[in-house]
Amino acid sequence: MAKVPDRMRSLVALKYCWPTEWEVADMPVPTIKDPDDILIKVNAAGITTGDTQLIRGHTKFIIGGLKFPHKIGLEASGVVVAVGSGVTKFKPGDAVYAFAHSHTRPMNLIAGCGFASEYAISKEFVTLHKPANCAFGDMCSTANVVTAMQTIEMGLRLMRQNGVVDGLQGKTVFVPGALSATGSVGIQILKNVYGVGKLIATVSTAKVPLVEQYLPGLVDQIVDYTKYKNLTDAIPAGSVDFVYNTQWQVTSTFPLVKPDTGVVASIASIPTPSLVRVMLPPMPFLVYWLCGLAQWWYWFKTRGTNIKHEIHSGNMAVREDLERAGELFATGKVKSVNRVVELEDIEAVRKEAQKVATGKGGIGKLVIKIA
């Protein structure tokens, strides 16, 4: 294997900014420091909404400031070039997917993981062998798959609490954002793994004809959300069994679900104080208080019903779920929906990352091709 250089190209932010000001810069190649470290030559990296929020400064007054230049990217796929002395599952030459261990639990949000670089360091417990039949870029949706599985399982627990014990097979499910990075994999899992009967999803006008192209045979009812003031104008109130919520307007989904047994399993709601304590290092009391206040608001919006609503933050450190995600890719039950740009084409990177930041215009996962 070729000698590892001292310098590499990395996608970076030089200050708090929108993606329109991101840069590609020369940075030192990271080195193995701990026994469970794995050095990866990156082929492709994924960009998430969380990347863009962090670099815009959404959390700097709570967790402290970033150090600039800040290397961007929390997940990537590539080839192992070196391993620490304690690594047993991987060796140089292995094709792998990896996720930033600093963003498991509790998260170290200010760590510059830099997976959108030519080289990156991963830990063994958040590294996965890439299935031979999967492209490097497609594996950059692995975190979305893990999050979807964990959130759906959480939702099934809530359904059982409401007396629904026969799972999702044959049920009616709503997923906002059919062609988003999160929605597209969630839909595939709900249909191909859990046997959902009727799946309803939203997209904008321009994306309506693309749903069947990217998700053939999976979406039973496509709703153009731009044509309706309320979702209940297109979907009868109380007709949905389960919502896999991927967008921040979670309360708009509450009227859709059955009032006695409906469940809203969300990845885009304000977390409970208890979840914040698990996800993050100790926070100021005001953070917990505001999160608790939000739960009262959700309760108010569902008052008089038995609707269950809960948020989940994906935990990539659950090894069983990480390996299951790999199996779903390998068996074809999940196929990544993504758009790919080259690292050195910084204008294209900025344009597509801006779509991630605003939640408008993009299709699927943004993948940065590194090598």
Steps between C-alpha positions, in 0.01 A plus 500: 500500500624849411675708764270729697587866433543768765239735352154449355209689346207563735163671486517770769326804644728792581237668719136464602321520168251354255626230261537767231825598674650154551847438359732215402835535677825317562499344847725257691417133457370361833704230668417195710523582870283242678497119477150496345574765235460423130649723230285505187575630153162651425318432174172676576356703788147596599384849600218533752272776622687479830826592325346818364329597826816460705707715266234769494549534876171355621658356814801722572342677798411166660796272435775747420662617179653301219869521416560621146572382242238241591512178300154395380334159481378233742487190279686352207593185316840400371790261545693426819868598474611445860362375831581541869649219703164403652298473179391142428215521246671705227827502311666716234327458165151444645220705344299657782239751612580711805324750723647762733525343846486848655138524387375184671408555867568733664574710192807722479353745252807719473733220388624559145457148366570591140364198316462712183877477458743276317579323830306460825529319833221272616455276803449126460159496672347738241663345194324250273617281215355628172288235324670398175193584291468856634670810365706714737267798453190297577638403840493866605130453580576244771439740789159585353415130484606437861300801620192392305511144637545617858224760469254256345572249776436774755171569323403134517554512876265797520244314291510208743438745784185601310392137470610447139707182511495379138771735372493712186406236244204625299486830691477853356816703553589862423854623424565867418780570254499189282818593314699634795801307626303385805159455340621296204669232711218504755245425229704205371537352848133547583390325179772241446568401861182577696242429228306826525173483306444858383781753501422870459777755446549865410720675246501835322347544154825455309574172677161332452605324174832395657355293785428196284842534336692485828255294709326275247182337630547615859290816542126438468386862530715799408394834647627826349522698824518833316137462391349461846482731798459207738595135458145403594382664177671214314503221760187428706537588867538196724578263213870431564633234738863612518711803405874482441564871535809646331415871502474765770129572449418192704180638653346524152501118491305456825153547342576226246540212746227296661408672828474178704803307376709729276876537537739771380861376510718800426860584420419872476340615825635682803650229723391425853732610784581134569608443138715814506676365810583181310596666172716787623741596779348694793308802373386824667173460695322728251552243222324228699224741603429606140498138383254416775282795401488369144365166627211685661428659161493160332270374774269798446483430126397137566272566799181297503660217301714197570753595229855407595784727380867447572830609346804282440857603427684227310769315694766357273675335794240221508707241315206270426315780321808608304551146372130464421521814287783341305285192443215712364736653246649161412159339441368794297219583741643850523660685209651839559341803336780750460657776296877508454743789456881504485694639797709730283194645326444741787224695327296182455572398860382837627186497287392151606596546865293817508201286401576276798514804728169644381320169446393618155574362155723203571431137419620234741835502673774742402813295433842658448721291271851517641700249294 
